[in-house]
Amino acid sequence: MKGLNTVALLLIIIGGLNWLLVGLFQWDLVGGIFGGMDSAIARIVYVLVGIAAIYSLRLFKQVG
């Protein structure tokens, strides 16, 4: 489980940094790296970030 938690945290950090760049500079890092927001790889990354966020909701029990 520790490995899965680490991967989820890494994906959430990537997603958060991507949103920071979108908010500050209107630049999508993930889309920029993988050929645009509509590319298959970028969409997969977005989906993985979302799944990681949903998975991480269970960590609230450990924090609270």
Backbone as XML, in Angstrom:
<?xml version="1.0"?>
<chain id="A" units="angstrom">
  <residue number="1" name="MET">
    <atom name="N" x="0.816" y="-1.202" z="0.000"/>
    <atom name="CA" x="0.000" y="0.000" z="0.000"/>
    <atom name="C" x="0.855" y="1.260" z="0.000"/>
  </residue>
  <residue number="2" name="LYS">
    <atom name="N" x="2.038" y="1.193" z="0.600"/>
    <atom name="CA" x="2.875" y="2.377" z="0.658"/>
    <atom name="C" x="3.255" y="2.840" z="-0.745"/>
  </residue>
  <residue number="3" name="GLY">
    <atom name="N" x="3.536" y="1.888" z="-1.633"/>
    <atom name="CA" x="3.876" y="2.239" z="-3.011"/>
    <atom name="C" x="2.723" y="2.917" z="-3.731"/>
  </residue>
  <residue number="4" name="LEU">
    <atom name="N" x="1.515" y="2.392" z="-3.529"/>
    <atom name="CA" x="0.334" y="2.980" z="-4.148"/>
    <atom name="C" x="0.082" y="4.385" z="-3.606"/>
  </residue>
  <residue number="5" name="ASN">
    <atom name="N" x="0.270" y="4.565" z="-2.306"/>
    <atom name="CA" x="0.114" y="5.895" z="-1.712"/>
    <atom name="C" x="1.133" y="6.873" z="-2.292"/>
  </residue>
  <residue number="6" name="THR">
    <atom name="N" x="2.360" y="6.408" z="-2.504"/>
    <atom name="CA" x="3.407" y="7.266" z="-3.062"/>
    <atom name="C" x="3.069" y="7.669" z="-4.492"/>
  </residue>
  <residue number="7" name="VAL">
    <atom name="N" x="2.603" y="6.718" z="-5.295"/>
    <atom name="CA" x="2.219" y="7.023" z="-6.680"/>
    <atom name="C" x="1.051" y="7.997" z="-6.701"/>
  </residue>
  <residue number="8" name="ALA">
    <atom name="N" x="0.073" y="7.783" z="-5.836"/>
    <atom name="CA" x="-1.077" y="8.680" z="-5.776"/>
    <atom name="C" x="-0.636" y="10.089" z="-5.388"/>
  </residue>
  <residue number="9" name="LEU">
    <atom name="N" x="0.244" y="10.199" z="-4.410"/>
    <atom name="CA" x="0.735" y="11.510" z="-3.998"/>
    <atom name="C" x="1.486" y="12.189" z="-5.132"/>
  </residue>
  <residue number="10" name="LEU">
    <atom name="N" x="2.324" y="11.449" z="-5.824"/>
    <atom name="CA" x="3.071" y="12.003" z="-6.947"/>
    <atom name="C" x="2.131" y="12.521" z="-8.035"/>
  </residue>
  <residue number="11" name="LEU">
    <atom name="N" x="1.109" y="11.752" z="-8.351"/>
    <atom name="CA" x="0.148" y="12.184" z="-9.373"/>
    <atom name="C" x="-0.630" y="13.421" z="-8.933"/>
  </residue>
  <residue number="12" name="ILE">
    <atom name="N" x="-0.982" y="13.487" z="-7.660"/>
    <atom name="CA" x="-1.699" y="14.660" z="-7.150"/>
    <atom name="C" x="-0.803" y="15.896" z="-7.200"/>
  </residue>
  <residue number="13" name="ILE">
    <atom name="N" x="0.468" y="15.736" z="-6.890"/>
    <atom name="CA" x="1.407" y="16.860" z="-6.979"/>
    <atom name="C" x="1.549" y="17.327" z="-8.422"/>
  </residue>
  <residue number="14" name="ILE">
    <atom name="N" x="1.662" y="16.384" z="-9.357"/>
    <atom name="CA" x="1.749" y="16.746" z="-10.776"/>
    <atom name="C" x="0.500" y="17.519" z="-11.195"/>
  </residue>
  <residue number="15" name="GLY">
    <atom name="N" x="-0.661" y="17.021" z="-10.779"/>
    <atom name="CA" x="-1.910" y="17.707" z="-11.116"/>
    <atom name="C" x="-1.992" y="19.091" z="-10.504"/>
  </residue>
  <residue number="16" name="GLY">
    <atom name="N" x="-1.560" y="19.208" z="-9.260"/>
    <atom name="CA" x="-1.588" y="20.513" z="-8.598"/>
    <atom name="C" x="-0.649" y="21.513" z="-9.261"/>
  </residue>
  <residue number="17" name="LEU">
    <atom name="N" x="0.546" y="21.067" z="-9.613"/>
    <atom name="CA" x="1.488" y="21.950" z="-10.298"/>
    <atom name="C" x="0.966" y="22.336" z="-11.676"/>
  </residue>
  <residue number="18" name="ASN">
    <atom name="N" x="0.318" y="21.409" z="-12.341"/>
    <atom name="CA" x="-0.268" y="21.716" z="-13.645"/>
    <atom name="C" x="-1.337" y="22.801" z="-13.506"/>
  </residue>
  <residue number="19" name="TRP">
    <atom name="N" x="-2.202" y="22.681" z="-12.504"/>
    <atom name="CA" x="-3.235" y="23.695" z="-12.300"/>
    <atom name="C" x="-2.637" y="25.029" z="-11.902"/>
  </residue>
  <residue number="20" name="LEU">
    <atom name="N" x="-1.539" y="25.008" z="-11.153"/>
    <atom name="CA" x="-0.850" y="26.258" z="-10.804"/>
    <atom name="C" x="-0.378" y="26.968" z="-12.074"/>
  </residue>
  <residue number="21" name="LEU">
    <atom name="N" x="0.233" y="26.203" z="-12.975"/>
    <atom name="CA" x="0.707" y="26.792" z="-14.226"/>
    <atom name="C" x="-0.444" y="27.279" z="-15.107"/>
  </residue>
  <residue number="22" name="VAL">
    <atom name="N" x="-1.539" y="26.542" z="-15.113"/>
    <atom name="CA" x="-2.714" y="26.981" z="-15.872"/>
    <atom name="C" x="-3.247" y="28.287" z="-15.281"/>
  </residue>
  <residue number="23" name="GLY">
    <atom name="N" x="-3.326" y="28.360" z="-13.972"/>
    <atom name="CA" x="-3.856" y="29.556" z="-13.319"/>
    <atom name="C" x="-2.972" y="30.780" z="-13.471"/>
  </residue>
  <residue number="24" name="LEU">
    <atom name="N" x="-1.656" y="30.587" z="-13.377"/>
    <atom name="CA" x="-0.746" y="31.722" z="-13.438"/>
    <atom name="C" x="-0.398" y="32.141" z="-14.860"/>
  </residue>
  <residue number="25" name="PHE">
    <atom name="N" x="-0.179" y="31.176" z="-15.724"/>
    <atom name="CA" x="0.364" y="31.473" z="-17.045"/>
    <atom name="C" x="-0.504" y="30.978" z="-18.208"/>
  </residue>
  <residue number="26" name="GLN">
    <atom name="N" x="-1.653" y="30.389" z="-17.890"/>
    <atom name="CA" x="-2.537" y="29.809" z="-18.906"/>
    <atom name="C" x="-1.771" y="28.825" z="-19.789"/>
  </residue>
  <residue number="27" name="TRP">
    <atom name="N" x="-0.913" y="28.022" z="-19.152"/>
    <atom name="CA" x="-0.116" y="27.030" z="-19.869"/>
    <atom name="C" x="-0.308" y="25.669" z="-19.218"/>
  </residue>
  <residue number="28" name="ASP">
    <atom name="N" x="-0.689" y="24.704" z="-20.006"/>
    <atom name="CA" x="-0.946" y="23.346" z="-19.535"/>
    <atom name="C" x="0.330" y="22.516" z="-19.709"/>
  </residue>
  <residue number="29" name="LEU">
    <atom name="N" x="1.012" y="22.228" z="-18.616"/>
    <atom name="CA" x="2.268" y="21.484" z="-18.660"/>
    <atom name="C" x="2.072" y="20.089" z="-19.235"/>
  </residue>
  <residue number="30" name="VAL">
    <atom name="N" x="1.068" y="19.374" z="-18.762"/>
    <atom name="CA" x="0.821" y="18.011" z="-19.235"/>
    <atom name="C" x="0.509" y="18.024" z="-20.730"/>
  </residue>
  <residue number="31" name="GLY">
    <atom name="N" x="-0.355" y="18.928" z="-21.148"/>
    <atom name="CA" x="-0.669" y="19.044" z="-22.566"/>
    <atom name="C" x="0.550" y="19.466" z="-23.378"/>
  </residue>
  <residue number="32" name="GLY">
    <atom name="N" x="1.364" y="20.338" z="-22.808"/>
    <atom name="CA" x="2.570" y="20.779" z="-23.494"/>
    <atom name="C" x="3.567" y="19.659" z="-23.706"/>
  </residue>
  <residue number="33" name="ILE">
    <atom name="N" x="3.696" y="18.802" z="-22.721"/>
    <atom name="CA" x="4.646" y="17.689" z="-22.824"/>
    <atom name="C" x="4.145" y="16.621" z="-23.791"/>
  </residue>
  <residue number="34" name="PHE">
    <atom name="N" x="2.852" y="16.341" z="-23.730"/>
    <atom name="CA" x="2.309" y="15.204" z="-24.479"/>
    <atom name="C" x="1.539" y="15.583" z="-25.740"/>
  </residue>
  <residue number="35" name="GLY">
    <atom name="N" x="1.705" y="16.804" z="-26.230"/>
    <atom name="CA" x="1.139" y="17.152" z="-27.522"/>
    <atom name="C" x="-0.262" y="17.725" z="-27.497"/>
  </residue>
  <residue number="36" name="GLY">
    <atom name="N" x="-0.636" y="18.395" z="-26.455"/>
    <atom name="CA" x="-1.950" y="19.033" z="-26.384"/>
    <atom name="C" x="-2.905" y="18.303" z="-25.462"/>
  </residue>
  <residue number="37" name="MET">
    <atom name="N" x="-3.917" y="19.048" z="-25.033"/>
    <atom name="CA" x="-4.880" y="18.498" z="-24.081"/>
    <atom name="C" x="-5.677" y="17.345" z="-24.658"/>
  </residue>
  <residue number="38" name="ASP">
    <atom name="N" x="-5.823" y="17.302" z="-25.959"/>
    <atom name="CA" x="-6.653" y="16.277" z="-26.594"/>
    <atom name="C" x="-5.887" y="15.021" z="-26.983"/>
  </residue>
  <residue number="39" name="SER">
    <atom name="N" x="-4.563" y="15.004" z="-26.734"/>
    <atom name="CA" x="-3.805" y="13.800" z="-27.079"/>
    <atom name="C" x="-4.172" y="12.669" z="-26.122"/>
  </residue>
  <residue number="40" name="ALA">
    <atom name="N" x="-4.057" y="11.469" z="-26.603"/>
    <atom name="CA" x="-4.445" y="10.302" z="-25.805"/>
    <atom name="C" x="-3.615" y="10.186" z="-24.530"/>
  </residue>
  <residue number="41" name="ILE">
    <atom name="N" x="-2.325" y="10.435" z="-24.637"/>
    <atom name="CA" x="-1.458" y="10.299" z="-23.456"/>
    <atom name="C" x="-1.804" y="11.351" z="-22.414"/>
  </residue>
  <residue number="42" name="ALA">
    <atom name="N" x="-2.036" y="12.591" z="-22.830"/>
    <atom name="CA" x="-2.406" y="13.646" z="-21.886"/>
    <atom name="C" x="-3.719" y="13.298" z="-21.195"/>
  </residue>
  <residue number="43" name="ARG">
    <atom name="N" x="-4.673" y="12.793" z="-21.951"/>
    <atom name="CA" x="-5.961" y="12.411" z="-21.353"/>
    <atom name="C" x="-5.788" y="11.289" z="-20.346"/>
  </residue>
  <residue number="44" name="ILE">
    <atom name="N" x="-4.895" y="10.359" z="-20.626"/>
    <atom name="CA" x="-4.615" y="9.274" z="-19.679"/>
    <atom name="C" x="-4.017" y="9.838" z="-18.400"/>
  </residue>
  <residue number="45" name="VAL">
    <atom name="N" x="-3.090" y="10.789" z="-18.537"/>
    <atom name="CA" x="-2.493" y="11.416" z="-17.349"/>
    <atom name="C" x="-3.566" y="12.130" z="-16.538"/>
  </residue>
  <residue number="46" name="TYR">
    <atom name="N" x="-4.449" y="12.876" z="-17.209"/>
    <atom name="CA" x="-5.528" y="13.560" z="-16.490"/>
    <atom name="C" x="-6.413" y="12.576" z="-15.738"/>
  </residue>
  <residue number="47" name="VAL">
    <atom name="N" x="-6.737" y="11.464" z="-16.371"/>
    <atom name="CA" x="-7.574" y="10.442" z="-15.734"/>
    <atom name="C" x="-6.846" y="9.832" z="-14.537"/>
  </residue>
  <residue number="48" name="LEU">
    <atom name="N" x="-5.560" y="9.549" z="-14.688"/>
    <atom name="CA" x="-4.788" y="8.985" z="-13.572"/>
    <atom name="C" x="-4.701" y="9.949" z="-12.400"/>
  </residue>
  <residue number="49" name="VAL">
    <atom name="N" x="-4.553" y="11.235" z="-12.690"/>
    <atom name="CA" x="-4.531" y="12.242" z="-11.615"/>
    <atom name="C" x="-5.870" y="12.259" z="-10.892"/>
  </residue>
  <residue number="50" name="GLY">
    <atom name="N" x="-6.955" y="12.193" z="-11.640"/>
    <atom name="CA" x="-8.283" y="12.167" z="-11.025"/>
    <atom name="C" x="-8.511" y="10.927" z="-10.186"/>
  </residue>
  <residue number="51" name="ILE">
    <atom name="N" x="-8.090" y="9.780" z="-10.684"/>
    <atom name="CA" x="-8.217" y="8.539" z="-9.912"/>
    <atom name="C" x="-7.379" y="8.610" z="-8.648"/>
  </residue>
  <residue number="52" name="ALA">
    <atom name="N" x="-6.178" y="9.190" z="-8.751"/>
    <atom name="CA" x="-5.316" y="9.341" z="-7.571"/>
    <atom name="C" x="-5.978" y="10.233" z="-6.531"/>
  </residue>
  <residue number="53" name="ALA">
    <atom name="N" x="-6.655" y="11.278" z="-6.989"/>
    <atom name="CA" x="-7.348" y="12.164" z="-6.047"/>
    <atom name="C" x="-8.495" y="11.435" z="-5.354"/>
  </residue>
  <residue number="54" name="ILE">
    <atom name="N" x="-9.250" y="10.661" z="-6.112"/>
    <atom name="CA" x="-10.345" y="9.896" z="-5.515"/>
    <atom name="C" x="-9.791" y="8.873" z="-4.530"/>
  </residue>
  <residue number="55" name="TYR">
    <atom name="N" x="-8.733" y="8.185" z="-4.911"/>
    <atom name="CA" x="-8.093" y="7.209" z="-4.033"/>
    <atom name="C" x="-7.622" y="7.877" z="-2.740"/>
  </residue>
  <residue number="56" name="SER">
    <atom name="N" x="-7.099" y="9.078" z="-2.848"/>
    <atom name="CA" x="-6.534" y="9.765" z="-1.685"/>
    <atom name="C" x="-7.591" y="10.268" z="-0.713"/>
  </residue>
  <residue number="57" name="LEU">
    <atom name="N" x="-8.842" y="10.286" z="-1.117"/>
    <atom name="CA" x="-9.896" y="10.699" z="-0.198"/>
    <atom name="C" x="-9.932" y="9.793" z="1.046"/>
  </residue>
  <residue number="58" name="ARG">
    <atom name="N" x="-9.539" y="8.552" z="0.892"/>
    <atom name="CA" x="-9.545" y="7.628" z="2.016"/>
    <atom name="C" x="-8.497" y="8.002" z="3.071"/>
  </residue>
  <residue number="59" name="LEU">
    <atom name="N" x="-7.537" y="8.837" z="2.697"/>
    <atom name="CA" x="-6.484" y="9.227" z="3.636"/>
    <atom name="C" x="-6.991" y="10.210" z="4.698"/>
  </residue>
  <residue number="60" name="PHE">
    <atom name="N" x="-8.172" y="10.807" z="4.473"/>
    <atom name="CA" x="-8.735" y="11.706" z="5.476"/>
    <atom name="C" x="-8.942" y="10.993" z="6.805"/>
  </residue>
  <residue number="61" name="LYS">
    <atom name="N" x="-9.263" y="9.714" z="6.766"/>
    <atom name="CA" x="-9.440" y="8.949" z="8.002"/>
    <atom name="C" x="-8.144" y="8.883" z="8.791"/>
  </residue>
  <residue number="62" name="GLN">
    <atom name="N" x="-7.026" y="8.801" z="8.117"/>
    <atom name="CA" x="-5.733" y="8.709" z="8.795"/>
    <atom name="C" x="-5.297" y="10.052" z="9.363"/>
  </residue>
  <residue number="63" name="VAL">
    <atom name="N" x="-5.686" y="11.147" z="8.711"/>
    <atom name="CA" x="-5.283" y="12.476" z="9.138"/>
    <atom name="C" x="-6.139" y="12.938" z="10.330"/>
  </residue>
  <residue number="64" name="GLY">
    <atom name="N" x="-7.441" y="12.666" z="10.258"/>
    <atom name="CA" x="-8.374" y="13.190" z="11.249"/>
    <atom name="C" x="-8.578" y="12.355" z="12.439"/>
  </residue>
</chain>
